[in-house]
């Protein structure tokens, strides 16, 4: 969510969909109840959407929620017309292979929404998919709201001219985004970042290690190779080999890796079998925050995970590989020099970034070893992370719901 321009490529998730609705017919609410349509395209969007649904249900207990969502949104009672995994694509090159199917899905979705005439449409992140849906809704006089402003602060600012025509309001996660939207006359509301509300100010390392069966007095490094299959396939072998080098430098070091699903877990275990001889590694199902809490430091793929690590106040290095064509294109489009959100927020390099050819096991291991041994560097990260935590800690879903009610001209039940 609100990824840097290197990541703002389309939408992604490996989450399974729990339950789907193939028909817009519904009989569980009064005809006078509001109908909120939402579309999320990745795991972070699913979390945002679920929290927003909870806040909207406080105001409208009999409301109906429909569109495209993941398991968390479905658990809150949303009807998902299509599997969220249909939107699971990362990278410009990768999108080309599935673009016809995505365009067909979007066309069908728009028609179904027009048939239902929802009270408001909220596109949760996934701008390349959602903006066109929002434009169709706005043209039909249905309030169209985008949740998580795209990275116009980093590249292609002139997109705001089009966004102004497509939406009735934008909910942004970072305070520095507001002046840009004001410049173009687009209603916008800073709601803070929901991760700052989910993360405790002082994560409990002792409790996390106890939950994972890790001893208290040994160094622990968390490896977070991403949640998308494409990320994991490109990075996990490199991460495991970096861990082997680190283990040679710190023989007592243990490692923990959160696995987003069974497919990811199998791929990670394969890498450990091939390259991780001698490592003491805990593989855990999801629970990335638990892995972070238990760790002394982290190796993280770019994206929301870097911000989550910062909010958890865990020192980290960033390492990422992209498809070569995607990397070539994004290097020419990006106007910010950083990939990691903590660096973008700080407007300086506080987190070392190893990108593409620099993301080698040797460079990653040496970069993390420097962070372990250099207390000044470590403290500089932690000081900046604490400031970012307090800056972003707002009641995001409540503020978002208030803005939606206002922009849609609604009154709470």
N, C-alpha and C positions, 0 to 999 in steps of 0.2 A: 504494500500500500504506500502510495506516494513515494515510489522508488525513484532513484536517480535516473537520468536519461539512459544510462546503459541498460536499465532494466525495464523501462517503460516501453515495452515492445508490444505486448498484447495482454494476455491474461493467463493465469496458470493455477493448477491445483492438482494434487493427486488424491484428494479425499474422495472416498466412495460416497455415493448418494444413498441415503437411508430409505427414502420413500418418495414416490413421484405421483403427481396427479396429471393424467393425460387429458383432462377436460376442464374447462373453466367453470362448469356448473358447480354450484355449491349451495348448500341449504342450511349451513350452521349459524348464520347470522341474520339479523333483521335487514330488510331492504334499505333502511335508513342508516345503517352502520357504514362507516367509511371503509373503502377498499384501498389498501396500499399495495402497489406493485413494486417489487424490488428485483434487481438482478445483480448477483455477485458472481465473480469468476475465479476466485482463488480462496485459499484457506483463510488469509487475513481478512478478506472481504466477507467471508462467511461469519467470522467472529464479530466484525463490525455490524453486519446485518442482524445477527441474532440479538445483540445488545440494543440495537435500535428498535427492533420489534418489541422487546421487553419494555422499553420506555414508552413507545407508542401505545402499547396495551394498557399502561397505567392511565393514559388519558382517554383511550377508547377501548374499553374492555371487550366490546363485541365486534371489534374490527376484524376484517378479513385480510390476509396477507398471501400474495401469490407472485409467481414469476419464476426465477431461477435462483436456487440457493443450495447450500451444502448441508451437511448433517446438523450443524448447530442451529441453523435457521429452521430446518425441518422440525427439530426438537421443540421449537417455540410455536409450532402449529402452522408453519408456512406450507402452502401448496407449491411444489416445484414442478413445473410443466416439462422441464428437460433436465437431464443430469448435468450438474455443474461441471463434471469432468469433460463434457463436450467442448468446453471453453479452455481446455488444458493445453495451451500452446505457448511456448516461449521462443522468442526470437523471430526476426524478420524472415529468415530463410525457411525456418520450420513452418511458419504460418502459410507459406505459399502452397504447401502440400494439402492443407485442409481448408483453404480459404473458400472454395465453393460451398462446402458443407456449412461453414460458419455463416456465410451470407444467406444461404437458404434458411437456416435456423433463425437468423435475425428477422428475416422477412416474415416468417410464420409467427414469430413471437409478437412482432408489431401488430399484425392483423388480429391476433387473439386478444391483445391488450385493447385495441380499438373496439373490439366486440364487447369487452367487459366494461370499458370506460371507467377505469379506476379513479379514485378521488385524487390520487397523486402518484407519480412514478419517481422512484429513487434508484438511480444507478449507483451501485456501490463499487467504486474504483473501476477497473476494466474500461478505461476511457475509449479505446479504439472500437470496442463493441458498443458501449453504452451511449456514447454521445449521439449516434445516429438514431438510437431508440428514443432518446430524450428529445431530439429534434422533431421526430414524428409525433410524440406526445404533445409537445408545446404547440405544434401546428394544429393539433386537434383540441386546443384549449384545455389540455390536461396539465396541471402544474408539474414541471419537470425539474428535478433537483439532482445534482451530482454530489455524491458523498466521497470525498478525498479529491482535492483539486489536483489536476495533472501537473507535471513538473515544468510549468511555464517559466518558473524562476531559473531554470537551468538550460532550457533550449526552446527555440521556436515560440518566443513570447507572442508573436503575431497570431498564434492560434486563438488568443483571447477574442479576437474580432469575430471568429466563427462561433466560439463558445457562447458569446453574448447572444447570438441568434438562436442557439440551441437550447439554452436552459433558463430557468427562472431563478436559480440560486445555486451557489456552490458552498459546500461545507469543507473548510480547509483544516488541516491538522497542525500547521505551523504558523506562528504569528507573523513571520516575515512575508507570508503570501498575501496578506490583506491589501497592502498598498497597490499591488499589481492589479487586483480585481477592481479596486476603487478607481484606478487610472482608466480602466475600460468601462466603467459604469455597470459592473456586474454585481448584483447582490451577493455578498459573501459573509460567512460567519466562521470565526475561529472557534473551534470546539475542543482543541487540545488533542492529544494522541491517546487513544483508549489504552494502549499498552502501559502508559504511566499510571493508570488507575488499577490495572491488573497486577502490577509488580509491587511488592512490598518495598518500602524505602530502605530497609536493611534486610536483604534476603538471608535466611537462616542456613548457613553452610553446614553446621553440625547436624541439623535435622535432615537435610537433603542427603548427606552422606550416610546417615543411619538408614534412611529409606532405601538407599541403593547398596547397602552393605559395604561401603567404602570406609577404610580407616581414617581417623581424624588427622593423623600426624604425617601423612604422605602427600606429595604434590599430585594434584589431579588436573588434567587438561581435558576440556570438552572439545569434541570435534563435531562441527555442524555443517555437513556438506550440502545442505539445501533440502527442499521438500519436493522438488520436481525431479522426475526421472532423468531429464536431460542434464540437470546440474549434478546429480549424484553420479551418473555415468562418467561425466567429464572429470570429477573432482575426487571421488572417494579413494581411488588408487594413489593419487598424489598425497592426500591427507594421511592415509595409512603409512605410506613410506616416510612422510615427514615425522609421524609419530615414532617410527622405528629409530630415526636419527635422534629424536629427543630422548627416547628411552636409553640410547647409548650415552647421552650426556648426563641424564638423570635416571639412574637405574631403578630408583624407587617409584618413578612416576607411573601413575595409572591413568586410564583414559575412559571416558564415557561418551557414547554416541546415541542421540535420540533418533529413532527411526519413524518416519511419518506413516508408514504402512508396511504390510508384510512383504510386498514386492521390493521396497527399499531395503528392508531388513535382510532379505535374501541376497541382494546385490552387495550390501555392506559386508555380510558374512563371507561372501565369495572373495572379496578383496582382502579381508583378514586372513583367510586361508591361503591366498596367493602371496601376500606381501607382509603379513603382520606376525610372523613367527616371533614368539617371545614376549609379545605385548599382553598386558593385563587390561582387558577392555570389557566394559559393561555396555551391552546393547539394551536400550530401553524402548518401549513402545510409546511413541510421541513424547509428551512431557518434556519439551525442550527447556522450559523454565526450571524444572527440577535438575536437569543436567547442568544448566548454567549455574544454578545455586550451589551445586556440589563442587563446582570447579574453582580452581585458583586463577585460571586463564583459559582463553578460548581461541580456536581457529574457526573462522566463520565465513560462509559464503555471503556475498553482498545481499542487500534487500532488507526487509523488516527485521531479520534476525540480528543484523548489526545494531540496529536501534534498540532492540530488546536486550541485547547483551549490555549495551551502554546503560540502559535504565536499570538493569540488574547490578550495575557497577562491577562488572567483571572485565579486567583488562583483556584486550584481544588484538589479533591481527586478522586482516581480511585477505582472502585468496579466492580468485574467481577465474574461470575459463568460460568462453563463449564459443559458439560456432564461428569459424574464421570470417565468414561473410558478414555475420551479425556484428562481430567486433569491428571489422573494417568500416562498416556503415556508421555505427554508433560513434566511433572516434571522430568522424567527420561532422556529425550532427551535434555532438555534445558541446555545451558552452561552459560547463563546470569541469574542473580538473579532478574532482573526486567521485568515487563510486559510493563509498560508505556514507550513510546518513549522518552518523556522528561527526564526520569531517565536514559535511555540507552544512550542518547546523553550526559548527564551530567556526566555519570559514577558514580553517587551517588544518594541516595534517596532524592529527593526534593519534589516529589509528593507521599503522603501516598497511599499505595496500599492495598486494602482489597480483598483478593482472596478466592474464594470457601467458606469454612466454616467461614472465617473471615468476609465475606460480609453479615453481619447481619444489620438490621435497626439500632440497638443501636450503633454498632461500627462505621458505616458510619456516623451517625448523630454526634457522639462525635468527630470523626476525623475532620469533617467539622467545628464543633463548635470551636475546637482548632485552626483551620486555621483562623477563623473569629476573635478570641480574641487575638491570638499571632501575633503581628505585625512583630516581627523579622522573624518568619517562613514565613509569607506572603511576606515580602520584599525579602527574600532569593529566593522564587519562582520567583517573578517578575524580579529580577536581572538576574537570569539564563534564563528565558524566553526571555528577551530582547536580550541577547547574542545569543541565538539560532535563533532568528528571523533574525538577521543580517548575521549570518553564512549561513543560508539556502536560503536567498533571492538572487536568481539568475534568469536569464531569461530562465527558464527551457525548455519550448517548443521550443524556438529558438535554444538553444544549442543542444537539442535533434535532431532537424531537421538537423542541420549542421553535426552532427556525422553520422546520417543515410545517408545523401548525400555522405559523405566521404567514409563510409564503403561499400556502395552499388556501389561506382564508378560512381556516377551520376554528371551531370552538370545541374544547374538550367536553366529553360527556359528563 
